[in-house]
Amino acid sequence: MNNEKALKAFMFEITTASELLKELQEYVNNHAGVHHDEVSWGHVGNVGYMVELLTELKDLALKQGEHEKR
């Protein structure tokens, strides 16, 4: 069975994921674009929500947490 199309689609998705991760890393490295003097509880909530989503993605990718095989 030839999986050339699946492999091509997989590599496209991997490349896209890599690009998204780079953008997110830049965002985090830049302290979410917020100057220290401007931080509010809204910023804390936004970044906290991002952490929740990233944790879910990490757990899915690494089969941890609720995605762990039992």
Legacy VTK file of the C-alpha trace (Angstrom):
# vtk DataFile Version 3.0
C-alpha trace
ASCII
DATASET POLYDATA
POINTS 70 float
0.000 0.000 0.000
1.349 3.405 -0.990
1.151 6.006 1.750
2.868 8.787 -0.193
-0.166 11.105 0.060
-0.516 10.485 3.787
3.195 11.094 4.319
3.047 14.342 2.345
0.025 15.523 4.355
1.713 14.458 7.609
4.859 16.423 6.784
2.760 19.479 5.905
1.053 19.275 9.314
4.393 18.765 11.102
5.848 21.817 9.346
2.787 23.879 10.232
2.971 22.763 13.871
6.653 23.692 13.980
5.931 27.161 12.608
3.145 27.695 15.153
5.430 26.615 17.987
8.093 29.089 16.834
5.540 31.921 16.829
4.315 30.977 20.290
7.883 30.763 21.609
8.581 34.272 20.307
5.374 35.496 21.963
6.363 33.949 25.294
9.956 35.211 25.015
8.495 38.692 24.515
6.457 38.332 27.748
3.224 38.125 25.742
3.878 41.587 24.369
3.158 43.153 27.755
5.524 45.510 29.544
6.066 44.616 33.203
4.447 47.886 34.302
1.282 47.089 32.319
0.541 43.561 33.607
-3.039 43.067 34.776
-5.057 40.119 36.023
-6.494 39.877 32.508
-3.012 39.132 31.192
-2.556 36.535 33.934
-5.829 34.880 32.906
-4.960 34.896 29.213
-1.543 33.340 29.743
-3.004 30.881 32.271
-5.543 29.757 29.662
-2.743 29.332 27.134
-0.891 27.162 29.657
-4.007 24.980 30.053
-4.288 24.520 26.288
-0.568 23.865 25.860
-0.655 21.317 28.672
-3.541 19.541 26.943
-1.582 19.474 23.681
1.565 18.224 25.421
-0.384 15.482 27.179
-2.008 14.445 23.881
1.319 14.384 22.029
3.243 12.569 24.757
0.356 10.336 25.886
0.407 11.756 29.403
-2.317 12.819 31.812
-5.780 11.813 30.669
-4.303 10.669 27.338
-2.064 8.127 29.006
-2.695 4.592 27.825
-4.052 2.394 30.555
LINES 1 71
70 0 1 2 3 4 5 6 7 8 9 10 11 12 13 14 15 16 17 18 19 20 21 22 23 24 25 26 27 28 29 30 31 32 33 34 35 36 37 38 39 40 41 42 43 44 45 46 47 48 49 50 51 52 53 54 55 56 57 58 59 60 61 62 63 64 65 66 67 68 69
